[in-house]
């Protein structure tokens, strides 16, 4: 029996394709190494990107299935396909299995990428089933997921990662994770995650300030490093003020209750989109 349009739309929503923007971390090594003229590397990175899109969607489906009962009581999450009943367990699990198979096929032949995908899936399942209830560990797991994406786009395809770029990635993902917790703290207590009891507002603010400062420091060191100067001349140096503005703007948005869905909120703020466009313009200025 063919699926109706509404059923297909619900299955697409279940995969959360808007969250694929997070997998842009896979492209970081290719972009900063300026290796995009090498077609074989381009294809390898794009395959890694697609593999992580499949893996992340599979994880979201399994997480939503596990949390469907509690999500049904949440003012926002109750609209998710599994929590609302728009999608039942059988098609959801079939879709998850299909995504798993697609991710493995995309990574086939690259054992490092397969290992990174497996670690990503295991970490996220551990997060969904238990570790998301442990303060600090929960955010560290989220950050680890981003770092695995970054490594997949460098080590897995033969691009040597910059140590400063890796450190910037670590601190920025921790910053985004604590911003997510800050945004969640604005919910009514009855609908908050259990782990929020371990995050007093002042502590979250301290974590955000610390990780934002570390992100700006390591990015500035990356932008002024001899490696960056050799590959990018002085262009990256001029992007530092843009990054400072973007982080300050995002922190402002978080304190207004946004930031719970990083991908969605980044795409909805015109100032952040403008900062991203300006960063890209400066970075690619030698091409014009």
N, C-alpha and C positions, 0 to 999 in steps of 0.2 A: 504494500500500500504506500503510494507516494506521500512524502511529507508535505504539509501545507506550508504556505509562505510564513505564517506566524511561527510554526514549529522550527523552520529553518532559521528564521531570525533569532529565535530564542537560543538555538544551538550556537549561532555565531556570537551572541552576547555572552554565552557561557564561556567561550574561549577568551573573552576580554581582549580583542585585537588592539584596542587603544593602548593596552599595556605593553605592546611590542616596542613602543618607543624606548622603553628601558633597555632593550637589547642593542641600542645604538652604541653601548659600551663595547660591543664586539668590534665595532668599526674604528675604535680609538687608535689602536696600533697602526692600522693602515693609513689613517689620516695624518697622524703626527710623524710617521716615518716617511710620508710623501711617496709611498710605494704604489700609488694607485695606477701608475703607468704600466705596471706588470700585470698582464691579464690573468696569469695563473694565480697570482696572489689575490686579485680581485675576486675571482671565482671561488677560491678557497674561503675567503672571509665571508662572502655572501652565503655560502653553504653553511658556515658556522652560525651566521646570523639567523638563517632560516631554521636551523636545527634548534637554536635556543628559543625561537618563537614557538615551535612545536612543543618543546619541553616545558616552557613556562605556561603555555595554555593547558597542557596536561595537568600540571601541578595545580593550577587554579581550579580546574574541574574537580580534582580529587579533594582539594581543600573545601570547596563549596559543598561537595557531597558530605564530607565529614561534619561540617558546621551548619548543615541545612536547618537543624532544629533550633539552634541558638540564633541563627540569622533571621529566622521567621519572626523573632521577637524584637529585632532591631528596627528602628524607624526608617533606616535607609537600606540596609542589607536584605530586608524582607522582600525587596523587589527583584532580587537575583533569581534567575530562572529556576534553580533547584529549590530555593527557599519558598518561592511563590507557587511552585507546582507546575510552572509552564513547561518544564522538562522533567521527565521521570528518570529514575536511576539507570534503567537499561540503556536507553540511547546515550545518556551521559557517559556511562562506562565504555560503550562502544566507541564513542568519539575520543575518549581518553586513550584507548588502546590504539586507535588509528593514528593519533598524534604521536604516541610513543614509537610506533613502527616507522612513521615518516621521519622522526628525529634521528632514529638509529640509521636509517637508510642514507640520510643526508650526511651523517658523520662516518659512514662506512669507509674503512680503509685508513682512517686517521685515528689511531688508538689513543692519542693524547686527547683529542676532542671527545671521543667516546667516554674517556675517564672523567673529563671535566663535566660532561653532561650527566653522567651517573652521580658524581658528587653533588651536583646542583640538585638533582631529583631527591637524593637521600637527605641532604640538608633541609630542603624545603618540606619534605614529608615529616622529618623529625620536628621541624618548626611547627607545622600544622597540628601534629598530634600531641606535642608536649612542650617543646622549648619556647613557644610563644608565650608561655605563662611565667617564664623566668626573666625578671628585669635585667637589662643590659645584654644578656645572652640573646634575647629575642632580636634586638637591633643588630647585634653582631652577626647573626645568621642572615639577616636581610643584606647587610653589607657584604658578607661573604658571597652571596649570590651575584652581586654586581661584579665583584672581583673575579669570579669564575668566568663571567662574560668577557671581562677585559683580557684575562689570560687566554681565553679561547681565540680571541682575535689577534693575539701576538704569538705566544709559545706554540699554540696548536697549528699555526700556519707558517711558522718559521721566521717571524719578525721578532727581533730582540727588543724586549720591553725596556723603557727608560725607568730607572729606579724612582726618579722623582714623579714620573707619571703614575707609577703604581701607588706611591704614597698619597698622591693627590686623590687618586681613585678611592683608596681606603677611607681617607678622612671625609671626602665628599659624600660617600655612601652612608657613613655613620651619621653625618650631619643630616642628610635627608631622612634617615630612619628616625632620629630623635625629633625632627620636625613633624614627622607623621604622628608620633606619640603626642606631641604638643597639640596638634590639631584634634586628635581624638579626645584630649582632656576637656574639650569644650562640650562634649556630649553630656546628657544627663547621666548621673551616676549609675542608674539602673541599666543603661544600655552600653556602658563602657566595657572594654576588655577586662578580664580578671587581673591581668598584669598591671593595669593602670594604678592599682592600689599601691604598687611599689614605686610609683613615679610621682613624688610631690612636685607641684608646679615649679618651685625654685630649683629643684634638682634637674628637671628637664631643661630649664633655661640655662643652667650652668653647662650641661652637656652640649646644648646647641651652640653656645658661645665658644666653648673649647674646640669643638670639631670644626666650626666655621673658621676660627682663627688658624687652626692647623691646615685647613684646606687652602686658605689664602697664602699661608707661608710656603707650603710645599709647591703650590702652583707658581708662585713668584720665583722660587728657586729653580723650578723647571724651566720657566720662561727665560731666565737669565743664565742658565747653565751653558757650558761650552758646547754641549751636544745640541741644544736647541739653537744656539747662535750659528752653529755650523750648518744646520739643516734649514733653519727658518730666518736667518739673518736677525734683524731686531723686531720682526713683526710680532712675535709672541709677547714681547715686552709691552707693546702697546695694547695688548688685549687684557692686561692685568686690571686696569681700571674698570673695564667692562665686566669682568668676573666679580670684582668687588661690588659693583652696582647690582648685579644679578643676585648675588647672595643676600645682600641687604634687602633688596626688594622682595625676595622670596621669604625671608625671615619676617618682614612686615606682613606679608599675606598670611603667613602661618599664625601670627598673633591676632589675625582677624578671623580665625577659624578655618582657613583653607589649608591645604597641604596634606590632607588625609589620603588623597589619591594623587600621587606625584605626577604621573603622566597626564592626567586630565587637567590638573591645575596649572601645569607648565604651559599647556597648549591654550588655555583660556585667558591668560593674562597678556595683554597687548605689550606691556612694557618688557616682560620677560622674553616674549617672542622677538621684540625689537632688539633687545640685548643680544639674543642668539644670532640674529641676522647681522648685527654690527660685528660681533666676534668673527663670524664666518667671512664677512667682507674684508676685515683686516687680515685674517689668516690667508685668504686667497688673493690678496692685493697684488702679489707678484705675477698673477696670471692675467691681469688686465693691462 
